[in-house]
């Protein structure tokens, strides 16, 4: 089974969020906590879906 880890905190979670939040934009997986941090006041933020294990 494939494992995904959060791109920011490098931990793995049962539910991950596919987002873009950097420039240049690329899709990464974040946990919910990091998602809430990066989306705040971030014009580059795009949500691409939820991934469940
Ligand atoms: Zn995280």
mmCIF file of the protein (N, C-alpha, C, O) and its ligand, coordinates in Angstrom:
data_MODEL
# 
_entry.id   MODEL 
# 
loop_
_entity.id 
_entity.type 
_entity.pdbx_number_of_molecules 
1 polymer     1 
2 non-polymer 1 
# 
_entity_poly.entity_id                      1 
_entity_poly.type                           'polypeptide(L)' 
_entity_poly.nstd_linkage                   no 
_entity_poly.nstd_monomer                   no 
_entity_poly.pdbx_seq_one_letter_code       
;(UNK)(UNK)(UNK)(UNK)(UNK)(UNK)(UNK)(UNK)(UNK)(UNK)(UNK)(UNK)(UNK)(UNK)(UNK)(UNK)
(UNK)(UNK)(UNK)(UNK)(UNK)(UNK)(UNK)(UNK)(UNK)(UNK)(UNK)(UNK)(UNK)(UNK)(UNK)(UNK)
(UNK)(UNK)(UNK)(UNK)(UNK)(UNK)(UNK)(UNK)(UNK)(UNK)(UNK)(UNK)(UNK)(UNK)(UNK)(UNK)
(UNK)(UNK)(UNK)(UNK)(UNK)
;
_entity_poly.pdbx_seq_one_letter_code_can   XXXXXXXXXXXXXXXXXXXXXXXXXXXXXXXXXXXXXXXXXXXXXXXXXXXXX 
_entity_poly.pdbx_strand_id                 A 
# 
loop_
_entity_poly_seq.entity_id 
_entity_poly_seq.num 
_entity_poly_seq.mon_id 
_entity_poly_seq.hetero 
1 1  UNK n 
1 2  UNK n 
1 3  UNK n 
1 4  UNK n 
1 5  UNK n 
1 6  UNK n 
1 7  UNK n 
1 8  UNK n 
1 9  UNK n 
1 10 UNK n 
1 11 UNK n 
1 12 UNK n 
1 13 UNK n 
1 14 UNK n 
1 15 UNK n 
1 16 UNK n 
1 17 UNK n 
1 18 UNK n 
1 19 UNK n 
1 20 UNK n 
1 21 UNK n 
1 22 UNK n 
1 23 UNK n 
1 24 UNK n 
1 25 UNK n 
1 26 UNK n 
1 27 UNK n 
1 28 UNK n 
1 29 UNK n 
1 30 UNK n 
1 31 UNK n 
1 32 UNK n 
1 33 UNK n 
1 34 UNK n 
1 35 UNK n 
1 36 UNK n 
1 37 UNK n 
1 38 UNK n 
1 39 UNK n 
1 40 UNK n 
1 41 UNK n 
1 42 UNK n 
1 43 UNK n 
1 44 UNK n 
1 45 UNK n 
1 46 UNK n 
1 47 UNK n 
1 48 UNK n 
1 49 UNK n 
1 50 UNK n 
1 51 UNK n 
1 52 UNK n 
1 53 UNK n 
# 
loop_
_struct_asym.id 
_struct_asym.entity_id 
A 1 
B 2 
# 
loop_
_chem_comp.id 
_chem_comp.type 
_chem_comp.mon_nstd_flag 
UNK 'L-peptide linking' . 
ZN  non-polymer         . 
# 
_pdbx_entity_nonpoly.entity_id   2 
_pdbx_entity_nonpoly.name        ? 
_pdbx_entity_nonpoly.comp_id     ZN 
# 
_pdbx_nonpoly_scheme.asym_id         B 
_pdbx_nonpoly_scheme.entity_id       2 
_pdbx_nonpoly_scheme.mon_id          ZN 
_pdbx_nonpoly_scheme.ndb_seq_num     1 
_pdbx_nonpoly_scheme.pdb_seq_num     101 
_pdbx_nonpoly_scheme.auth_seq_num    101 
_pdbx_nonpoly_scheme.pdb_mon_id      ZN 
_pdbx_nonpoly_scheme.auth_mon_id     ZN 
_pdbx_nonpoly_scheme.pdb_strand_id   A 
_pdbx_nonpoly_scheme.pdb_ins_code    . 
# 
loop_
_atom_site.group_PDB 
_atom_site.id 
_atom_site.type_symbol 
_atom_site.label_atom_id 
_atom_site.label_alt_id 
_atom_site.label_comp_id 
_atom_site.label_asym_id 
_atom_site.label_entity_id 
_atom_site.label_seq_id 
_atom_site.pdbx_PDB_ins_code 
_atom_site.Cartn_x 
_atom_site.Cartn_y 
_atom_site.Cartn_z 
_atom_site.occupancy 
_atom_site.B_iso_or_equiv 
_atom_site.pdbx_formal_charge 
_atom_site.auth_seq_id 
_atom_site.auth_comp_id 
_atom_site.auth_asym_id 
_atom_site.auth_atom_id 
_atom_site.pdbx_PDB_model_num 
ATOM   1   N  N  . UNK A 1 1  ? 0.840  -1.202 0.000  1.00 0.00 ? 1   UNK A N  1 
ATOM   2   C  CA . UNK A 1 1  ? 0.000  0.000  0.000  1.00 0.00 ? 1   UNK A CA 1 
ATOM   3   C  C  . UNK A 1 1  ? 0.872  1.248  0.000  1.00 0.00 ? 1   UNK A C  1 
ATOM   4   O  O  . UNK A 1 1  ? 1.835  1.363  0.759  1.00 0.00 ? 1   UNK A O  1 
ATOM   5   N  N  . UNK A 1 2  ? 0.513  2.157  -0.855 1.00 0.00 ? 2   UNK A N  1 
ATOM   6   C  CA . UNK A 1 2  ? 1.313  3.381  -0.950 1.00 0.00 ? 2   UNK A CA 1 
ATOM   7   C  C  . UNK A 1 2  ? 1.119  4.253  0.287  1.00 0.00 ? 2   UNK A C  1 
ATOM   8   O  O  . UNK A 1 2  ? 0.024  4.377  0.836  1.00 0.00 ? 2   UNK A O  1 
ATOM   9   N  N  . UNK A 1 3  ? 2.221  4.842  0.692  1.00 0.00 ? 3   UNK A N  1 
ATOM   10  C  CA . UNK A 1 3  ? 2.172  5.738  1.831  1.00 0.00 ? 3   UNK A CA 1 
ATOM   11  C  C  . UNK A 1 3  ? 2.392  7.158  1.361  1.00 0.00 ? 3   UNK A C  1 
ATOM   12  O  O  . UNK A 1 3  ? 3.231  7.423  0.500  1.00 0.00 ? 3   UNK A O  1 
ATOM   13  N  N  . UNK A 1 4  ? 1.632  8.058  1.935  1.00 0.00 ? 4   UNK A N  1 
ATOM   14  C  CA . UNK A 1 4  ? 1.864  9.466  1.640  1.00 0.00 ? 4   UNK A CA 1 
ATOM   15  C  C  . UNK A 1 4  ? 2.235  10.176 2.928  1.00 0.00 ? 4   UNK A C  1 
ATOM   16  O  O  . UNK A 1 4  ? 1.694  9.889  3.996  1.00 0.00 ? 4   UNK A O  1 
ATOM   17  N  N  . UNK A 1 5  ? 3.151  11.090 2.809  1.00 0.00 ? 5   UNK A N  1 
ATOM   18  C  CA . UNK A 1 5  ? 3.497  11.893 3.973  1.00 0.00 ? 5   UNK A CA 1 
ATOM   19  C  C  . UNK A 1 5  ? 3.257  13.354 3.649  1.00 0.00 ? 5   UNK A C  1 
ATOM   20  O  O  . UNK A 1 5  ? 3.316  13.775 2.494  1.00 0.00 ? 5   UNK A O  1 
ATOM   21  N  N  . UNK A 1 6  ? 2.992  14.097 4.670  1.00 0.00 ? 6   UNK A N  1 
ATOM   22  C  CA . UNK A 1 6  ? 2.773  15.532 4.505  1.00 0.00 ? 6   UNK A CA 1 
ATOM   23  C  C  . UNK A 1 6  ? 4.051  16.186 3.978  1.00 0.00 ? 6   UNK A C  1 
ATOM   24  O  O  . UNK A 1 6  ? 5.152  15.902 4.452  1.00 0.00 ? 6   UNK A O  1 
ATOM   25  N  N  . UNK A 1 7  ? 3.882  17.074 2.981  1.00 0.00 ? 7   UNK A N  1 
ATOM   26  C  CA . UNK A 1 7  ? 5.038  17.704 2.355  1.00 0.00 ? 7   UNK A CA 1 
ATOM   27  C  C  . UNK A 1 7  ? 5.720  18.682 3.317  1.00 0.00 ? 7   UNK A C  1 
ATOM   28  O  O  . UNK A 1 7  ? 6.901  18.989 3.155  1.00 0.00 ? 7   UNK A O  1 
ATOM   29  N  N  . UNK A 1 8  ? 4.995  19.160 4.294  1.00 0.00 ? 8   UNK A N  1 
ATOM   30  C  CA . UNK A 1 8  ? 5.559  20.152 5.222  1.00 0.00 ? 8   UNK A CA 1 
ATOM   31  C  C  . UNK A 1 8  ? 6.116  19.522 6.499  1.00 0.00 ? 8   UNK A C  1 
ATOM   32  O  O  . UNK A 1 8  ? 7.243  19.818 6.896  1.00 0.00 ? 8   UNK A O  1 
ATOM   33  N  N  . UNK A 1 9  ? 5.333  18.657 7.142  1.00 0.00 ? 9   UNK A N  1 
ATOM   34  C  CA . UNK A 1 9  ? 5.779  18.142 8.434  1.00 0.00 ? 9   UNK A CA 1 
ATOM   35  C  C  . UNK A 1 9  ? 6.320  16.713 8.327  1.00 0.00 ? 9   UNK A C  1 
ATOM   36  O  O  . UNK A 1 9  ? 6.837  16.171 9.303  1.00 0.00 ? 9   UNK A O  1 
ATOM   37  N  N  . UNK A 1 10 ? 6.199  16.102 7.136  1.00 0.00 ? 10  UNK A N  1 
ATOM   38  C  CA . UNK A 1 10 ? 6.799  14.801 6.857  1.00 0.00 ? 10  UNK A CA 1 
ATOM   39  C  C  . UNK A 1 10 ? 6.237  13.661 7.711  1.00 0.00 ? 10  UNK A C  1 
ATOM   40  O  O  . UNK A 1 10 ? 6.886  12.631 7.889  1.00 0.00 ? 10  UNK A O  1 
ATOM   41  N  N  . UNK A 1 11 ? 5.044  13.853 8.227  1.00 0.00 ? 11  UNK A N  1 
ATOM   42  C  CA . UNK A 1 11 ? 4.361  12.776 8.940  1.00 0.00 ? 11  UNK A CA 1 
ATOM   43  C  C  . UNK A 1 11 ? 3.329  12.156 8.013  1.00 0.00 ? 11  UNK A C  1 
ATOM   44  O  O  . UNK A 1 11 ? 2.896  12.789 7.050  1.00 0.00 ? 11  UNK A O  1 
ATOM   45  N  N  . UNK A 1 12 ? 2.929  10.912 8.300  1.00 0.00 ? 12  UNK A N  1 
ATOM   46  C  CA . UNK A 1 12 ? 1.885  10.337 7.470  1.00 0.00 ? 12  UNK A CA 1 
ATOM   47  C  C  . UNK A 1 12 ? 0.556  10.311 8.207  1.00 0.00 ? 12  UNK A C  1 
ATOM   48  O  O  . UNK A 1 12 ? 0.490  10.153 9.426  1.00 0.00 ? 12  UNK A O  1 
ATOM   49  N  N  . UNK A 1 13 ? -0.503 10.472 7.416  1.00 0.00 ? 13  UNK A N  1 
ATOM   50  C  CA . UNK A 1 13 ? -1.847 10.594 7.977  1.00 0.00 ? 13  UNK A CA 1 
ATOM   51  C  C  . UNK A 1 13 ? -2.805 9.737  7.171  1.00 0.00 ? 13  UNK A C  1 
ATOM   52  O  O  . UNK A 1 13 ? -2.509 9.382  6.030  1.00 0.00 ? 13  UNK A O  1 
ATOM   53  N  N  . UNK A 1 14 ? -3.932 9.407  7.739  1.00 0.00 ? 14  UNK A N  1 
ATOM   54  C  CA . UNK A 1 14 ? -4.936 8.632  7.024  1.00 0.00 ? 14  UNK A CA 1 
ATOM   55  C  C  . UNK A 1 14 ? -5.651 9.478  5.982  1.00 0.00 ? 14  UNK A C  1 
ATOM   56  O  O  . UNK A 1 14 ? -6.132 8.952  4.978  1.00 0.00 ? 14  UNK A O  1 
ATOM   57  N  N  . UNK A 1 15 ? -5.724 10.759 6.210  1.00 0.00 ? 15  UNK A N  1 
ATOM   58  C  CA . UNK A 1 15 ? -6.372 11.660 5.275  1.00 0.00 ? 15  UNK A CA 1 
ATOM   59  C  C  . UNK A 1 15 ? -5.404 12.778 4.903  1.00 0.00 ? 15  UNK A C  1 
ATOM   60  O  O  . UNK A 1 15 ? -4.857 13.463 5.767  1.00 0.00 ? 15  UNK A O  1 
ATOM   61  N  N  . UNK A 1 16 ? -5.207 12.943 3.604  1.00 0.00 ? 16  UNK A N  1 
ATOM   62  C  CA . UNK A 1 16 ? -4.305 13.983 3.126  1.00 0.00 ? 16  UNK A CA 1 
ATOM   63  C  C  . UNK A 1 16 ? -5.063 14.902 2.176  1.00 0.00 ? 16  UNK A C  1 
ATOM   64  O  O  . UNK A 1 16 ? -6.077 14.516 1.594  1.00 0.00 ? 16  UNK A O  1 
ATOM   65  N  N  . UNK A 1 17 ? -4.560 16.114 2.029  1.00 0.00 ? 17  UNK A N  1 
ATOM   66  C  CA . UNK A 1 17 ? -5.214 17.099 1.174  1.00 0.00 ? 17  UNK A CA 1 
ATOM   67  C  C  . UNK A 1 17 ? -4.258 17.502 0.060  1.00 0.00 ? 17  UNK A C  1 
ATOM   68  O  O  . UNK A 1 17 ? -3.120 17.908 0.295  1.00 0.00 ? 17  UNK A O  1 
ATOM   69  N  N  . UNK A 1 18 ? -4.769 17.372 -1.165 1.00 0.00 ? 18  UNK A N  1 
ATOM   70  C  CA . UNK A 1 18 ? -3.953 17.682 -2.334 1.00 0.00 ? 18  UNK A CA 1 
ATOM   71  C  C  . UNK A 1 18 ? -4.100 19.175 -2.627 1.00 0.00 ? 18  UNK A C  1 
ATOM   72  O  O  . UNK A 1 18 ? -5.197 19.655 -2.912 1.00 0.00 ? 18  UNK A O  1 
ATOM   73  N  N  . UNK A 1 19 ? -3.010 19.885 -2.555 1.00 0.00 ? 19  UNK A N  1 
ATOM   74  C  CA . UNK A 1 19 ? -3.080 21.337 -2.722 1.00 0.00 ? 19  UNK A CA 1 
ATOM   75  C  C  . UNK A 1 19 ? -1.858 21.859 -3.481 1.00 0.00 ? 19  UNK A C  1 
ATOM   76  O  O  . UNK A 1 19 ? -0.821 21.203 -3.573 1.00 0.00 ? 19  UNK A O  1 
ATOM   77  N  N  . UNK A 1 20 ? -2.029 23.058 -4.014 1.00 0.00 ? 20  UNK A N  1 
ATOM   78  C  CA . UNK A 1 20 ? -0.905 23.858 -4.485 1.00 0.00 ? 20  UNK A CA 1 
ATOM   79  C  C  . UNK A 1 20 ? -0.847 25.063 -3.569 1.00 0.00 ? 20  UNK A C  1 
ATOM   80  O  O  . UNK A 1 20 ? -1.879 25.650 -3.244 1.00 0.00 ? 20  UNK A O  1 
ATOM   81  N  N  . UNK A 1 21 ? 0.328  25.428 -3.161 1.00 0.00 ? 21  UNK A N  1 
ATOM   82  C  CA . UNK A 1 21 ? 0.398  26.620 -2.312 1.00 0.00 ? 21  UNK A CA 1 
ATOM   83  C  C  . UNK A 1 21 ? 1.685  27.406 -2.493 1.00 0.00 ? 21  UNK A C  1 
ATOM   84  O  O  . UNK A 1 21 ? 1.925  28.391 -1.796 1.00 0.00 ? 21  UNK A O  1 
ATOM   85  N  N  . UNK A 1 22 ? 2.517  26.963 -3.440 1.00 0.00 ? 22  UNK A N  1 
ATOM   86  C  CA . UNK A 1 22 ? 3.802  27.636 -3.623 1.00 0.00 ? 22  UNK A CA 1 
ATOM   87  C  C  . UNK A 1 22 ? 3.913  28.166 -5.039 1.00 0.00 ? 22  UNK A C  1 
ATOM   88  O  O  . UNK A 1 22 ? 3.089  27.855 -5.900 1.00 0.00 ? 22  UNK A O  1 
ATOM   89  N  N  . UNK A 1 23 ? 4.924  28.957 -5.269 1.00 0.00 ? 23  UNK A N  1 
ATOM   90  C  CA . UNK A 1 23 ? 5.256  29.411 -6.615 1.00 0.00 ? 23  UNK A CA 1 
ATOM   91  C  C  . UNK A 1 23 ? 6.676  28.974 -6.920 1.00 0.00 ? 23  UNK A C  1 
ATOM   92  O  O  . UNK A 1 23 ? 7.561  29.279 -6.121 1.00 0.00 ? 23  UNK A O  1 
ATOM   93  N  N  . UNK A 1 24 ? 6.964  28.274 -8.026 1.00 0.00 ? 24  UNK A N  1 
ATOM   94  C  CA . UNK A 1 24 ? 5.988  27.791 -9.006 1.00 0.00 ? 24  UNK A CA 1 
ATOM   95  C  C  . UNK A 1 24 ? 5.069  26.733 -8.413 1.00 0.00 ? 24  UNK A C  1 
ATOM   96  O  O  . UNK A 1 24 ? 5.442  26.001 -7.496 1.00 0.00 ? 24  UNK A O  1 
ATOM   97  N  N  . UNK A 1 25 ? 3.863  26.670 -8.955 1.00 0.00 ? 25  UNK A N  1 
ATOM   98  C  CA . UNK A 1 25 ? 2.858  25.801 -8.372 1.00 0.00 ? 25  UNK A CA 1 
ATOM   99  C  C  . UNK A 1 25 ? 3.071  24.348 -8.760 1.00 0.00 ? 25  UNK A C  1 
ATOM   100 O  O  . UNK A 1 25 ? 3.304  24.026 -9.925 1.00 0.00 ? 25  UNK A O  1 
ATOM   101 N  N  . UNK A 1 26 ? 2.988  23.487 -7.775 1.00 0.00 ? 26  UNK A N  1 
ATOM   102 C  CA . UNK A 1 26 ? 3.005  22.052 -8.016 1.00 0.00 ? 26  UNK A CA 1 
ATOM   103 C  C  . UNK A 1 26 ? 2.120  21.391 -6.971 1.00 0.00 ? 26  UNK A C  1 
ATOM   104 O  O  . UNK A 1 26 ? 1.964  21.892 -5.858 1.00 0.00 ? 26  UNK A O  1 
ATOM   105 N  N  . UNK A 1 27 ? 1.547  20.258 -7.352 1.00 0.00 ? 27  UNK A N  1 
ATOM   106 C  CA . UNK A 1 27 ? 0.660  19.558 -6.432 1.00 0.00 ? 27  UNK A CA 1 
ATOM   107 C  C  . UNK A 1 27 ? 1.464  18.852 -5.351 1.00 0.00 ? 27  UNK A C  1 
ATOM   108 O  O  . UNK A 1 27 ? 2.420  18.131 -5.636 1.00 0.00 ? 27  UNK A O  1 
ATOM   109 N  N  . UNK A 1 28 ? 1.063  19.069 -4.117 1.00 0.00 ? 28  UNK A N  1 
ATOM   110 C  CA . UNK A 1 28 ? 1.679  18.365 -2.997 1.00 0.00 ? 28  UNK A CA 1 
ATOM   111 C  C  . UNK A 1 28 ? 0.568  17.874 -2.083 1.00 0.00 ? 28  UNK A C  1 
ATOM   112 O  O  . UNK A 1 28 ? -0.574 18.320 -2.184 1.00 0.00 ? 28  UNK A O  1 
ATOM   113 N  N  . UNK A 1 29 ? 0.913  16.951 -1.188 1.00 0.00 ? 29  UNK A N  1 
ATOM   114 C  CA . UNK A 1 29 ? -0.042 16.475 -0.199 1.00 0.00 ? 29  UNK A CA 1 
ATOM   115 C  C  . UNK A 1 29 ? 0.305  17.049 1.164  1.00 0.00 ? 29  UNK A C  1 
ATOM   116 O  O  . UNK A 1 29 ? 1.455  17.023 1.602  1.00 0.00 ? 29  UNK A O  1 
ATOM   117 N  N  . UNK A 1 30 ? -0.729 17.569 1.822  1.00 0.00 ? 30  UNK A N  1 
ATOM   118 C  CA . UNK A 1 30 ? -0.549 18.131 3.154  1.00 0.00 ? 30  UNK A CA 1 
ATOM   119 C  C  . UNK A 1 30 ? -1.529 17.492 4.121  1.00 0.00 ? 30  UNK A C  1 
ATOM   120 O  O  . UNK A 1 30 ? -2.587 17.005 3.721  1.00 0.00 ? 30  UNK A O  1 
ATOM   121 N  N  . UNK A 1 31 ? -1.168 17.499 5.398  1.00 0.00 ? 31  UNK A N  1 
ATOM   122 C  CA . UNK A 1 31 ? -2.116 17.093 6.425  1.00 0.00 ? 31  UNK A CA 1 
ATOM   123 C  C  . UNK A 1 31 ? -3.047 18.272 6.711  1.00 0.00 ? 31  UNK A C  1 
ATOM   124 O  O  . UNK A 1 31 ? -2.842 19.376 6.206  1.00 0.00 ? 31  UNK A O  1 
ATOM   125 N  N  . UNK A 1 32 ? -4.060 18.023 7.517  1.00 0.00 ? 32  UNK A N  1 
ATOM   126 C  CA . UNK A 1 32 ? -5.052 19.056 7.750  1.00 0.00 ? 32  UNK A CA 1 
ATOM   127 C  C  . UNK A 1 32 ? -4.461 20.277 8.469  1.00 0.00 ? 32  UNK A C  1 
ATOM   128 O  O  . UNK A 1 32 ? -4.803 21.417 8.155  1.00 0.00 ? 32  UNK A O  1 
ATOM   129 N  N  . UNK A 1 33 ? -3.591 20.029 9.417  1.00 0.00 ? 33  UNK A N  1 
ATOM   130 C  CA . UNK A 1 33 ? -3.005 21.137 10.167 1.00 0.00 ? 33  UNK A CA 1 
ATOM   131 C  C  . UNK A 1 33 ? -2.172 22.041 9.271  1.00 0.00 ? 33  UNK A C  1 
ATOM   132 O  O  . UNK A 1 33 ? -2.292 23.265 9.325  1.00 0.00 ? 33  UNK A O  1 
ATOM   133 N  N  . UNK A 1 34 ? -1.330 21.433 8.449  1.00 0.00 ? 34  UNK A N  1 
ATOM   134 C  CA . UNK A 1 34 ? -0.504 22.226 7.538  1.00 0.00 ? 34  UNK A CA 1 
ATOM   135 C  C  . UNK A 1 34 ? -1.366 22.919 6.493  1.00 0.00 ? 34  UNK A C  1 
ATOM   136 O  O  . UNK A 1 34 ? -1.091 24.054 6.103  1.00 0.00 ? 34  UNK A O  1 
ATOM   137 N  N  . UNK A 1 35 ? -2.410 22.233 6.043  1.00 0.00 ? 35  UNK A N  1 
ATOM   138 C  CA . UNK A 1 35 ? -3.335 22.842 5.090  1.00 0.00 ? 35  UNK A CA 1 
ATOM   139 C  C  . UNK A 1 35 ? -3.905 24.142 5.636  1.00 0.00 ? 35  UNK A C  1 
ATOM   140 O  O  . UNK A 1 35 ? -3.935 25.156 4.938  1.00 0.00 ? 35  UNK A O  1 
ATOM   141 N  N  . UNK A 1 36 ? -4.351 24.108 6.872  1.00 0.00 ? 36  UNK A N  1 
ATOM   142 C  CA . UNK A 1 36 ? -4.943 25.297 7.465  1.00 0.00 ? 36  UNK A CA 1 
ATOM   143 C  C  . UNK A 1 36 ? -3.915 26.421 7.603  1.00 0.00 ? 36  UNK A C  1 
ATOM   144 O  O  . UNK A 1 36 ? -4.252 27.600 7.501  1.00 0.00 ? 36  UNK A O  1 
ATOM   145 N  N  . UNK A 1 37 ? -2.665 26.039 7.834  1.00 0.00 ? 37  UNK A N  1 
ATOM   146 C  CA . UNK A 1 37 ? -1.622 27.061 7.953  1.00 0.00 ? 37  UNK A CA 1 
ATOM   147 C  C  . UNK A 1 37 ? -1.290 27.693 6.611  1.00 0.00 ? 37  UNK A C  1 
ATOM   148 O  O  . UNK A 1 37 ? -1.161 28.914 6.511  1.00 0.00 ? 37  UNK A O  1 
ATOM   149 N  N  . UNK A 1 38 ? -1.150 26.857 5.563  1.00 0.00 ? 38  UNK A N  1 
ATOM   150 C  CA . UNK A 1 38 ? -0.696 27.417 4.288  1.00 0.00 ? 38  UNK A CA 1 
ATOM   151 C  C  . UNK A 1 38 ? -1.803 28.156 3.546  1.00 0.00 ? 38  UNK A C  1 
ATOM   152 O  O  . UNK A 1 38 ? -1.513 29.028 2.726  1.00 0.00 ? 38  UNK A O  1 
ATOM   153 N  N  . UNK A 1 39 ? -3.061 27.829 3.814  1.00 0.00 ? 39  UNK A N  1 
ATOM   154 C  CA . UNK A 1 39 ? -4.123 28.470 3.045  1.00 0.00 ? 39  UNK A CA 1 
ATOM   155 C  C  . UNK A 1 39 ? -4.422 29.887 3.519  1.00 0.00 ? 39  UNK A C  1 
ATOM   156 O  O  . UNK A 1 39 ? -5.045 30.669 2.801  1.00 0.00 ? 39  UNK A O  1 
ATOM   157 N  N  . UNK A 1 40 ? -3.981 30.214 4.719  1.00 0.00 ? 40  UNK A N  1 
ATOM   158 C  CA . UNK A 1 40 ? -4.264 31.530 5.273  1.00 0.00 ? 40  UNK A CA 1 
ATOM   159 C  C  . UNK A 1 40 ? -3.494 32.617 4.520  1.00 0.00 ? 40  UNK A C  1 
ATOM   160 O  O  . UNK A 1 40 ? -2.267 32.584 4.428  1.00 0.00 ? 40  UNK A O  1 
ATOM   161 N  N  . UNK A 1 41 ? -4.232 33.560 3.998  1.00 0.00 ? 41  UNK A N  1 
ATOM   162 C  CA . UNK A 1 41 ? -3.636 34.700 3.283  1.00 0.00 ? 41  UNK A CA 1 
ATOM   163 C  C  . UNK A 1 41 ? -2.671 34.265 2.179  1.00 0.00 ? 41  UNK A C  1 
ATOM   164 O  O  . UNK A 1 41 ? -1.623 34.878 1.981  1.00 0.00 ? 41  UNK A O  1 
ATOM   165 N  N  . UNK A 1 42 ? -3.038 33.200 1.467  1.00 0.00 ? 42  UNK A N  1 
ATOM   166 C  CA . UNK A 1 42 ? -2.159 32.676 0.437  1.00 0.00 ? 42  UNK A CA 1 
ATOM   167 C  C  . UNK A 1 42 ? -2.877 32.702 -0.915 1.00 0.00 ? 42  UNK A C  1 
ATOM   168 O  O  . UNK A 1 42 ? -3.766 31.889 -1.170 1.00 0.00 ? 42  UNK A O  1 
ATOM   169 N  N  . UNK A 1 43 ? -2.486 33.638 -1.773 1.00 0.00 ? 43  UNK A N  1 
ATOM   170 C  CA . UNK A 1 43 ? -3.123 33.775 -3.083 1.00 0.00 ? 43  UNK A CA 1 
ATOM   171 C  C  . UNK A 1 43 ? -2.786 32.605 -3.989 1.00 0.00 ? 43  UNK A C  1 
ATOM   172 O  O  . UNK A 1 43 ? -3.511 32.352 -4.951 1.00 0.00 ? 43  UNK A O  1 
ATOM   173 N  N  . UNK A 1 44 ? -1.701 31.881 -3.711 1.00 0.00 ? 44  UNK A N  1 
ATOM   174 C  CA . UNK A 1 44 ? -1.287 30.762 -4.547 1.00 0.00 ? 44  UNK A CA 1 
ATOM   175 C  C  . UNK A 1 44 ? -2.004 29.474 -4.170 1.00 0.00 ? 44  UNK A C  1 
ATOM   176 O  O  . UNK A 1 44 ? -1.817 28.449 -4.825 1.00 0.00 ? 44  UNK A O  1 
ATOM   177 N  N  . UNK A 1 45 ? -2.807 29.511 -3.140 1.00 0.00 ? 45  UNK A N  1 
ATOM   178 C  CA . UNK A 1 45 ? -3.449 28.291 -2.636 1.00 0.00 ? 45  UNK A CA 1 
ATOM   179 C  C  . UNK A 1 45 ? -4.527 27.781 -3.588 1.00 0.00 ? 45  UNK A C  1 
ATOM   180 O  O  . UNK A 1 45 ? -5.418 28.528 -3.991 1.00 0.00 ? 45  UNK A O  1 
ATOM   181 N  N  . UNK A 1 46 ? -4.433 26.487 -3.945 1.00 0.00 ? 46  UNK A N  1 
ATOM   182 C  CA . UNK A 1 46 ? -5.473 25.818 -4.732 1.00 0.00 ? 46  UNK A CA 1 
ATOM   183 C  C  . UNK A 1 46 ? -5.725 24.469 -4.092 1.00 0.00 ? 46  UNK A C  1 
ATOM   184 O  O  . UNK A 1 46 ? -4.797 23.784 -3.664 1.00 0.00 ? 46  UNK A O  1 
ATOM   185 N  N  . UNK A 1 47 ? -7.003 24.094 -4.032 1.00 0.00 ? 47  UNK A N  1 
ATOM   186 C  CA . UNK A 1 47 ? -7.383 22.815 -3.436 1.00 0.00 ? 47  UNK A CA 1 
ATOM   187 C  C  . UNK A 1 47 ? -7.690 21.815 -4.533 1.00 0.00 ? 47  UNK A C  1 
ATOM   188 O  O  . UNK A 1 47 ? -8.448 22.116 -5.456 1.00 0.00 ? 47  UNK A O  1 
ATOM   189 N  N  . UNK A 1 48 ? -7.107 20.627 -4.441 1.00 0.00 ? 48  UNK A N  1 
ATOM   190 C  CA . UNK A 1 48 ? -7.267 19.645 -5.512 1.00 0.00 ? 48  UNK A CA 1 
ATOM   191 C  C  . UNK A 1 48 ? -7.932 18.354 -5.100 1.00 0.00 ? 48  UNK A C  1 
ATOM   192 O  O  . UNK A 1 48 ? -8.004 17.420 -5.900 1.00 0.00 ? 48  UNK A O  1 
ATOM   193 N  N  . UNK A 1 49 ? -8.425 18.271 -3.860 1.00 0.00 ? 49  UNK A N  1 
ATOM   194 C  CA . UNK A 1 49 ? -9.127 17.074 -3.476 1.00 0.00 ? 49  UNK A CA 1 
ATOM   195 C  C  . UNK A 1 49 ? -8.573 16.456 -2.202 1.00 0.00 ? 49  UNK A C  1 
ATOM   196 O  O  . UNK A 1 49 ? -7.516 16.837 -1.700 1.00 0.00 ? 49  UNK A O  1 
ATOM   197 N  N  . UNK A 1 50 ? -9.326 15.492 -1.702 1.00 0.00 ? 50  UNK A N  1 
ATOM   198 C  CA . UNK A 1 50 ? -8.942 14.811 -0.465 1.00 0.00 ? 50  UNK A CA 1 
ATOM   199 C  C  . UNK A 1 50 ? -8.540 13.387 -0.789 1.00 0.00 ? 50  UNK A C  1 
ATOM   200 O  O  . UNK A 1 50 ? -9.179 12.734 -1.614 1.00 0.00 ? 50  UNK A O  1 
ATOM   201 N  N  . UNK A 1 51 ? -7.521 12.913 -0.168 1.00 0.00 ? 51  UNK A N  1 
ATOM   202 C  CA . UNK A 1 51 ? -7.038 11.544 -0.374 1.00 0.00 ? 51  UNK A CA 1 
ATOM   203 C  C  . UNK A 1 51 ? -7.139 10.784 0.934  1.00 0.00 ? 51  UNK A C  1 
ATOM   204 O  O  . UNK A 1 51 ? -6.613 11.204 1.965  1.00 0.00 ? 51  UNK A O  1 
ATOM   205 N  N  . UNK A 1 52 ? -7.839 9.638  0.867  1.00 0.00 ? 52  UNK A N  1 
ATOM   206 C  CA . UNK A 1 52 ? -7.964 8.798  2.052  1.00 0.00 ? 52  UNK A CA 1 
ATOM   207 C  C  . UNK A 1 52 ? -7.267 7.479  1.829  1.00 0.00 ? 52  UNK A C  1 
ATOM   208 O  O  . UNK A 1 52 ? -7.347 6.909  0.740  1.00 0.00 ? 52  UNK A O  1 
ATOM   209 N  N  . UNK A 1 53 ? -6.600 6.997  2.820  1.00 0.00 ? 53  UNK A N  1 
ATOM   210 C  CA . UNK A 1 53 ? -5.891 5.744  2.746  1.00 0.00 ? 53  UNK A CA 1 
ATOM   211 C  C  . UNK A 1 53 ? -6.840 4.581  2.508  1.00 0.00 ? 53  UNK A C  1 
ATOM   212 O  O  . UNK A 1 53 ? -6.401 3.434  2.418  1.00 0.00 ? 53  UNK A O  1 
HETATM 213 ZN ZN . ZN  B 2 .  ? 1.664  18.381 7.933  1.00 0.00 ? 101 ZN  A ZN 1 
# 
